[in-house]
Amino acid sequence: MDRKCVSVYLLQLLCVILSIQTISTNKKEIERLQKEIGKLSRQVMLQQLFIEEKIRSDGDSGLKQTRIINDGTKPYHFPTTRSKRGVAAIHDHSHMKRTIGVGEFVAVLNGVEFRTRHNDPELRMPSTTSKNFLETEEIPFPDVPPEVTQKPTEAEQVQEMREWFRAFNDQNYTERDYRKYFKPVLCYLEGMWVYDNYSHILEPFLSDRHQFDASTFDDLEEKIMFTSYGGRKDGLENFGWLPKTIINIENGKSPLYGQWIYRIVCHPLKRDLPLNRLRMADDLSSRMMFLRSEEEEMKTRRARFKLNQRDSNVWNERFNQNPALIDSLMGEIPGLDNYGGNLTDEALNLPAYSADGKNMKKKKLLNSAYYHRFWEEIRPDYMRLSLRKRAFSDSNLFMSMTSQPQVGGKSLNYCSKEESLQNKPCKYYNQRWSYAVPFEIIYLNPLSNWNPYNITYKGHYKNDPEAQYVTENGKRNGGNDIHTAYNGTNSWYFFQTPQSFYSGKEKKRGNTGNGGIGVLDRNGKVRYTRSAGIRVFLPEIKDIGIIRQRYPIVPLYSEGNTAYKEMESLKDIVLENNKYLKMFHNVLEDESIEKLRKEKIKLSVKSGITLVMSMATISNPGPHTHYIDLSAENVKALKSNKKLNVRSSEDSGHFHRVKIIYRPHLSNPFVMKRCDNKRKCWDGHKKLLLENEAQIPEVEEAGKEVNEDERPESYNE
């Protein structure tokens, strides 16, 4: 090889070496940058966590704000959780078969704040046959009582149908069992994180009136940034603010993004829900806006309702530490796995058991694929149940596990500190969750299926070709002759209730529930009808009055705020000062006050009591006691010779379910009859319940070992 060739070879070799060094250097730099991106992504995740944790601690999950469209001189003149006319901007679209009128609002679910578009969801429920993500089906409408359809004339059917509505309004099912034909539906607001890998915007729920006016989520974000910057509003109200976040970091380098979505869906309850289980929440700022009395507010869309804590005809204002009526109702609702879902939450080596309060010997694992707030877990040290509640301090939040891969999940390699120090293997968990709060109760009625004129229903106004003939491209508008009356009905023009059924007047034209609309029956005869869709209030019915169909029960974000709780306390004291005399620091000592006290002693505070269990005597878990809070109603029931089943406070990692009786001849008349379904508590509490903590004697028997026959059974069997 000559000198020239050697030189060329050496030059080429040098180039290769330099290239390898450059590649090696670049590779190291790329790896360094990837790690830095991973660290920055994690910091962004922590910032998002900080924001969510702050929102969680500032309030509960629930409704936060509606759009302001007015002015005023007082803060309460401006809407917060109500628009000018309705809670969460609810309204009517009763001319449509399945549309529930709901406007725009801001809400919070588990620390995630978002703003909706104009909603107007369809009346739909999760699928009963499919597990597909976000798949729903129509909720069936109630049947028409045969006592109505068997009547030969329209006038007789109208009269009989009125009697069924009278029975519902009076809640009297002795002669006409309205419960078969007036069905309560629970609608709920649901939210979740999904992986941001959609090439087009995802519409989580159906609406015949509104969809997001954006091709992608990025497009929607651009429109929200622009309109928020300039204070503009989309004329069709089809913009919404749905946040995006970093859910996870893949291999410590690549961020995985999550997109927040929400939907409003409904569920037909398995049971009747008497109207007396619902009571208007006295949101004073709403009444002050128009200076309305409670009775006047009840007759408006602005009225918001609460469910009784118990499934009882009697309401009592009291502290409650057990699952409430709403827990049993929301417990019927599946999460994103739909009605066939069945998942268990076994995180942190503590499986979640049902908190239904039934026999502890038959305690079952909780089906976490359904919405719930409470669960019970078994302390591994001495096998006792402890009551737990989702979230740190959120009164309203319901949660459900899902197996849907589209939902952004969280993973954890869990080891206790002791296990980590001993280099024991960790257990891997991966979970996906969705969140919900109750939104409203709708009482479906037979009007949706009642069709005494045999008017032909021609299907969905967009999807079914026959439906187009109802209006004939605008030539028919519900007029009073055969040329302008609607030619049958469809999903948008749903008029079939006889005009004569109602006595109250409505607007004859408009898009929110027309009255006196002409529709051709199957024989081409013009029939005068009213809309048969879902309303907040039905028009007046002769000799019965106006009946409410929709009861908003959506909780408020502000209810979890300390200032709101103080304001609610003060409001009760001011508005019911005779009832809460003992809460005043100074009460005027004059004759009128003294007379008031004597004459209205029943209006003073009816105090409950707190009972104290005796000190436990078993060495594991050691000396401790529990408290049992009884309301005035509880005390009254016990003194009436009734037995009471209650749950104690949780101390030393467990609680007890106790049955209490009252024995007035004893110095300590409250006696524990049963404890955890046994004659005595497994940890040695005595049967007498003390009314004063000072009565608890010094612990003399502490440290006693548990007897074999007193050991609790394992709940894992």
Solvent accessible surface area in square Angstrom, and as a share of the most:
residue,aa,sasa,rsa
1,M,178,0.80
2,D,83,0.43
3,R,208,0.76
4,K,157,0.67
5,C,67,0.40
6,V,57,0.32
7,S,59,0.38
8,V,72,0.41
9,Y,120,0.46
10,L,99,0.49
11,L,109,0.54
12,Q,107,0.48
13,L,77,0.38
14,L,91,0.45
15,C,67,0.40
16,V,79,0.46
17,I,76,0.39
18,L,94,0.47
19,S,55,0.36
20,I,103,0.53
21,Q,102,0.46
22,T,72,0.42
23,I,114,0.58
24,S,46,0.29
25,T,85,0.50
26,N,75,0.39
27,K,124,0.53
28,K,139,0.59
29,E,72,0.32
30,I,95,0.48
31,E,70,0.31
32,R,125,0.45
33,L,83,0.41
34,Q,68,0.30
35,K,118,0.50
36,E,66,0.30
37,I,87,0.44
38,G,4,0.04
39,K,131,0.56
40,L,116,0.58
41,S,8,0.05
42,R,142,0.52
43,Q,91,0.40
44,V,79,0.45
45,M,35,0.16
46,L,77,0.38
47,Q,96,0.42
48,Q,43,0.19
49,L,88,0.44
50,F,125,0.52
51,I,87,0.44
52,E,17,0.07
53,E,89,0.40
54,K,109,0.46
55,I,30,0.15
56,R,59,0.21
57,S,80,0.52
58,D,53,0.28
59,G,2,0.02
60,D,7,0.03
61,S,0,0.00
62,G,0,0.00
63,L,2,0.01
64,K,73,0.31
65,Q,54,0.24
66,T,5,0.03
67,R,80,0.29
68,I,88,0.45
69,I,121,0.62
70,N,42,0.22
71,D,117,0.61
72,G,29,0.28
73,T,127,0.74
74,K,98,0.42
75,P,113,0.71
76,Y,63,0.24
77,H,46,0.21
78,F,64,0.27
79,P,3,0.02
80,T,73,0.42
81,T,9,0.05
82,R,12,0.04
83,S,22,0.14
84,K,92,0.39
85,R,170,0.62
86,G,0,0.00
87,V,1,0.00
88,A,0,0.00
89,A,17,0.13
90,I,2,0.01
91,H,31,0.14
92,D,14,0.07
93,H,5,0.02
94,S,0,0.00
95,H,4,0.02
96,M,1,0.00
97,K,41,0.17
98,R,25,0.09
99,T,1,0.01
100,I,2,0.01
101,G,1,0.01
102,V,0,0.00
103,G,2,0.02
104,E,14,0.06
105,F,3,0.01
106,V,25,0.14
107,A,0,0.00
108,V,2,0.01
109,L,0,0.00
110,N,21,0.11
111,G,2,0.02
112,V,4,0.02
113,E,56,0.25
114,F,1,0.00
115,R,64,0.24
116,T,0,0.00
117,R,0,0.00
118,H,22,0.10
119,N,0,0.00
120,D,0,0.00
121,P,1,0.01
122,E,19,0.08
123,L,0,0.00
124,R,41,0.15
125,M,15,0.07
126,P,0,0.00
127,S,3,0.02
128,T,71,0.42
129,T,129,0.75
130,S,26,0.17
131,K,114,0.48
132,N,93,0.48
133,F,32,0.13
134,L,23,0.11
135,E,67,0.30
136,T,28,0.16
137,E,51,0.23
138,E,93,0.42
139,I,1,0.00
140,P,97,0.61
141,F,22,0.09
142,P,9,0.06
143,D,99,0.51
144,V,23,0.13
145,P,0,0.00
146,P,60,0.38
147,E,78,0.35
148,V,0,0.00
149,T,74,0.43
150,Q,140,0.62
151,K,74,0.31
152,P,113,0.71
153,T,67,0.39
154,E,61,0.28
155,A,74,0.58
156,E,76,0.34
157,Q,23,0.10
158,V,8,0.04
159,Q,92,0.41
160,E,19,0.08
161,M,0,0.00
162,R,30,0.11
163,E,38,0.17
164,W,8,0.03
165,F,2,0.01
166,R,76,0.28
167,A,12,0.09
168,F,7,0.03
169,N,59,0.30
170,D,88,0.46
171,Q,52,0.23
172,N,74,0.38
173,Y,101,0.38
174,T,114,0.66
175,E,150,0.67
176,R,61,0.22
177,D,39,0.20
178,Y,5,0.02
179,R,86,0.32
180,K,122,0.52
181,Y,27,0.10
182,F,3,0.01
183,K,83,0.35
184,P,3,0.02
185,V,1,0.00
186,L,0,0.00
187,C,1,0.00
188,Y,0,0.00
189,L,1,0.01
190,E,0,0.00
191,G,0,0.00
192,M,0,0.00
193,W,30,0.10
194,V,0,0.00
195,Y,44,0.17
196,D,49,0.25
197,N,119,0.61
198,Y,55,0.21
199,S,99,0.64
200,H,111,0.50
201,I,18,0.09
202,L,30,0.15
203,E,57,0.25
204,P,5,0.03
205,F,17,0.07
206,L,98,0.49
207,S,8,0.05
208,D,21,0.11
209,R,66,0.24
210,H,15,0.07
211,Q,80,0.36
212,F,12,0.05
213,D,73,0.38
214,A,15,0.12
215,S,74,0.48
216,T,41,0.24
217,F,8,0.03
218,D,84,0.43
219,D,39,0.20
220,L,3,0.02
221,E,36,0.16
222,E,107,0.48
223,K,59,0.25
224,I,11,0.05
225,M,112,0.50
226,F,146,0.61
227,T,17,0.10
228,S,65,0.42
229,Y,200,0.76
230,G,52,0.50
231,G,67,0.65
232,R,169,0.62
233,K,77,0.33
234,D,28,0.15
235,G,71,0.68
236,L,130,0.65
237,E,36,0.16
238,N,16,0.08
239,F,28,0.12
240,G,0,0.00
241,W,96,0.34
242,L,4,0.02
243,P,13,0.08
244,K,59,0.25
245,T,17,0.10
246,I,18,0.09
247,I,7,0.04
248,N,40,0.21
249,I,37,0.19
250,E,87,0.39
251,N,133,0.68
252,G,46,0.44
253,K,69,0.29
254,S,56,0.36
255,P,32,0.20
256,L,62,0.31
257,Y,105,0.40
258,G,0,0.00
259,Q,1,0.01
260,W,0,0.00
261,I,0,0.00
262,Y,0,0.00
263,R,0,0.00
264,I,5,0.03
265,V,3,0.02
266,C,1,0.00
267,H,5,0.02
268,P,36,0.23
269,L,15,0.07
270,K,165,0.70
271,R,72,0.26
272,D,37,0.19
273,L,1,0.00
274,P,31,0.19
275,L,35,0.17
276,N,67,0.34
277,R,24,0.09
278,L,16,0.08
279,R,101,0.37
280,M,22,0.10
281,A,12,0.09
282,D,33,0.17
283,D,17,0.09
284,L,56,0.28
285,S,60,0.39
286,S,3,0.02
287,R,34,0.12
288,M,67,0.30
289,M,24,0.11
290,F,77,0.32
291,L,140,0.69
292,R,63,0.23
293,S,52,0.34
294,E,89,0.40
295,E,121,0.54
296,E,90,0.40
297,E,4,0.02
298,M,85,0.38
299,K,141,0.60
300,T,25,0.14
301,R,68,0.25
302,R,7,0.03
303,A,1,0.00
304,R,3,0.01
305,F,4,0.02
306,K,91,0.39
307,L,21,0.11
308,N,6,0.03
309,Q,75,0.33
310,R,83,0.30
311,D,73,0.38
312,S,22,0.14
313,N,104,0.53
314,V,84,0.48
315,W,59,0.21
316,N,47,0.24
317,E,116,0.52
318,R,69,0.25
319,F,146,0.61
320,N,43,0.22
321,Q,49,0.22
322,N,51,0.26
323,P,40,0.25
324,A,11,0.08
325,L,9,0.04
326,I,24,0.12
327,D,18,0.10
328,S,67,0.43
329,L,1,0.00
330,M,0,0.00
331,G,33,0.31
332,E,27,0.12
333,I,0,0.00
334,P,0,0.00
335,G,0,0.00
336,L,1,0.00
337,D,1,0.01
338,N,1,0.01
339,Y,47,0.18
340,G,72,0.69
341,G,5,0.05
342,N,114,0.59
343,L,43,0.22
344,T,55,0.32
345,D,11,0.06
346,E,71,0.32
347,A,25,0.19
348,L,84,0.42
349,N,74,0.38
350,L,48,0.24
351,P,43,0.27
352,A,1,0.01
353,Y,12,0.04
354,S,21,0.13
355,A,12,0.09
356,D,80,0.41
357,G,38,0.37
358,K,145,0.61
359,N,63,0.32
360,M,15,0.07
361,K,125,0.53
362,K,152,0.65
363,K,21,0.09
364,K,150,0.63
365,L,77,0.38
366,L,23,0.11
367,N,49,0.25
368,S,0,0.00
369,A,0,0.00
370,Y,42,0.16
371,Y,1,0.00
372,H,15,0.07
373,R,30,0.11
374,F,28,0.12
375,W,35,0.12
376,E,0,0.00
377,E,16,0.07
378,I,14,0.07
379,R,70,0.25
380,P,99,0.62
381,D,74,0.39
382,Y,22,0.08
383,M,50,0.22
384,R,10,0.04
385,L,5,0.02
386,S,0,0.00
387,L,29,0.14
388,R,70,0.26
389,K,73,0.31
390,R,24,0.09
391,A,43,0.33
392,F,205,0.86
393,S,67,0.43
394,D,12,0.06
395,S,57,0.37
396,N,21,0.11
397,L,0,0.00
398,F,2,0.01
399,M,24,0.11
400,S,0,0.00
401,M,16,0.07
402,T,6,0.03
403,S,46,0.30
404,Q,12,0.05
405,P,90,0.57
406,Q,64,0.28
407,V,0,0.00
408,G,12,0.12
409,G,3,0.03
410,K,115,0.49
411,S,54,0.35
412,L,90,0.45
413,N,100,0.51
414,Y,59,0.23
415,C,23,0.14
416,S,40,0.26
417,K,165,0.70
418,E,114,0.51
419,E,51,0.23
420,S,60,0.39
421,L,138,0.69
422,Q,94,0.42
423,N,137,0.70
424,K,104,0.44
425,P,127,0.80
426,C,66,0.39
427,K,102,0.43
428,Y,132,0.50
429,Y,23,0.09
430,N,67,0.34
431,Q,36,0.16
432,R,56,0.20
433,W,32,0.11
434,S,0,0.00
435,Y,27,0.10
436,A,0,0.00
437,V,0,0.00
438,P,10,0.06
439,F,1,0.00
440,E,1,0.01
441,I,0,0.00
442,I,0,0.00
443,Y,5,0.02
444,L,2,0.01
445,N,8,0.04
446,P,0,0.00
447,L,6,0.03
448,S,11,0.07
449,N,68,0.35
450,W,3,0.01
451,N,43,0.22
452,P,29,0.18
453,Y,20,0.08
454,N,88,0.45
455,I,2,0.01
456,T,48,0.28
457,Y,84,0.32
458,K,37,0.16
459,G,13,0.12
460,H,43,0.19
461,Y,41,0.15
462,K,132,0.56
463,N,114,0.58
464,D,53,0.27
465,P,107,0.67
466,E,101,0.45
467,A,1,0.01
468,Q,86,0.38
469,Y,117,0.45
470,V,0,0.00
471,T,24,0.14
472,E,55,0.25
473,N,144,0.74
474,G,58,0.56
475,K,153,0.65
476,R,32,0.12
477,N,79,0.40
478,G,0,0.00
479,G,7,0.07
480,N,78,0.40
481,D,64,0.33
482,I,93,0.47
483,H,136,0.61
484,T,41,0.24
485,A,0,0.00
486,Y,12,0.05
487,N,42,0.22
488,G,2,0.02
489,T,1,0.01
490,N,4,0.02
491,S,10,0.06
492,W,49,0.17
493,Y,60,0.23
494,F,4,0.02
495,F,1,0.00
496,Q,9,0.04
497,T,0,0.00
498,P,0,0.00
499,Q,68,0.30
500,S,57,0.37
501,F,0,0.00
502,Y,10,0.04
503,S,59,0.38
504,G,13,0.12
505,K,196,0.83
506,E,52,0.23
507,K,163,0.69
508,K,85,0.36
509,R,106,0.39
510,G,46,0.44
511,N,78,0.40
512,T,70,0.41
513,G,8,0.08
514,N,13,0.07
515,G,5,0.05
516,G,7,0.07
517,I,1,0.00
518,G,0,0.00
519,V,0,0.00
520,L,18,0.09
521,D,13,0.07
522,R,161,0.59
523,N,142,0.73
524,G,36,0.35
525,K,115,0.49
526,V,25,0.14
527,R,63,0.23
528,Y,98,0.37
529,T,0,0.00
530,R,12,0.05
531,S,0,0.00
532,A,4,0.03
533,G,7,0.07
534,I,3,0.01
535,R,6,0.02
536,V,1,0.00
537,F,47,0.20
538,L,6,0.03
539,P,15,0.09
540,E,79,0.36
541,I,0,0.00
542,K,111,0.47
543,D,113,0.59
544,I,25,0.13
545,G,20,0.20
546,I,109,0.55
547,I,9,0.04
548,R,18,0.07
549,Q,8,0.04
550,R,0,0.00
551,Y,22,0.09
552,P,1,0.01
553,I,14,0.07
554,V,2,0.01
555,P,13,0.08
556,L,8,0.04
557,Y,22,0.08
558,S,43,0.28
559,E,28,0.13
560,G,15,0.15
561,N,52,0.27
562,T,103,0.60
563,A,71,0.55
564,Y,40,0.15
565,K,113,0.48
566,E,116,0.52
567,M,88,0.39
568,E,53,0.24
569,S,61,0.39
570,L,110,0.55
571,K,19,0.08
572,D,54,0.28
573,I,31,0.16
574,V,90,0.52
575,L,88,0.44
576,E,76,0.34
577,N,68,0.35
578,N,47,0.24
579,K,77,0.32
580,Y,43,0.16
581,L,31,0.15
582,K,131,0.55
583,M,104,0.46
584,F,82,0.34
585,H,180,0.80
586,N,136,0.70
587,V,37,0.21
588,L,136,0.68
589,E,137,0.61
590,D,67,0.35
591,E,154,0.69
592,S,74,0.48
593,I,37,0.19
594,E,71,0.32
595,K,122,0.52
596,L,43,0.21
597,R,73,0.27
598,K,147,0.62
599,E,110,0.49
600,K,87,0.37
601,I,115,0.58
602,K,149,0.63
603,L,65,0.33
604,S,34,0.22
605,V,45,0.26
606,K,144,0.61
607,S,65,0.42
608,G,33,0.32
609,I,50,0.25
610,T,59,0.34
611,L,0,0.00
612,V,5,0.03
613,M,0,0.00
614,S,12,0.08
615,M,48,0.21
616,A,0,0.00
617,T,15,0.09
618,I,4,0.02
619,S,44,0.28
620,N,78,0.40
621,P,38,0.24
622,G,8,0.08
623,P,78,0.49
624,H,15,0.07
625,T,19,0.11
626,H,0,0.00
627,Y,69,0.26
628,I,1,0.00
629,D,68,0.35
630,L,7,0.03
631,S,21,0.13
632,A,30,0.23
633,E,46,0.21
634,N,12,0.06
635,V,19,0.11
636,K,148,0.63
637,A,28,0.22
638,L,1,0.01
639,K,119,0.50
640,S,67,0.43
641,N,126,0.64
642,K,124,0.53
643,K,127,0.54
644,L,28,0.14
645,N,110,0.56
646,V,24,0.14
647,R,15,0.06
648,S,2,0.01
649,S,27,0.17
650,E,65,0.29
651,D,44,0.23
652,S,48,0.31
653,G,14,0.14
654,H,0,0.00
655,F,7,0.03
656,H,0,0.00
657,R,38,0.14
658,V,3,0.02
659,K,59,0.25
660,I,0,0.00
661,I,13,0.07
662,Y,40,0.15
663,R,84,0.31
664,P,99,0.62
665,H,144,0.64
666,L,67,0.33
667,S,113,0.73
668,N,21,0.11
669,P,15,0.10
670,F,6,0.03
671,V,19,0.11
672,M,3,0.01
673,K,91,0.39
674,R,82,0.30
675,C,1,0.00
676,D,10,0.05
677,N,76,0.39
678,K,67,0.28
679,R,164,0.60
680,K,95,0.40
681,C,3,0.02
682,W,9,0.03
683,D,0,0.00
684,G,23,0.22
685,H,5,0.02
686,K,116,0.49
687,K,90,0.38
688,L,78,0.39
689,L,0,0.00
690,L,14,0.07
691,E,85,0.38
692,N,81,0.41
693,E,94,0.42
694,A,90,0.70
695,Q,85,0.38
696,I,28,0.14
697,P,88,0.55
698,E,148,0.66
699,V,58,0.33
700,E,156,0.70
701,E,88,0.39
702,A,38,0.29
703,G,43,0.41
704,K,94,0.40
705,E,117,0.52
706,V,19,0.11
707,N,77,0.39
708,E,137,0.61
709,D,127,0.66
710,E,25,0.11
711,R,126,0.46
712,P,27,0.17
713,E,80,0.36
714,S,39,0.25
715,Y,23,0.09
716,N,107,0.55
717,E,178,0.80
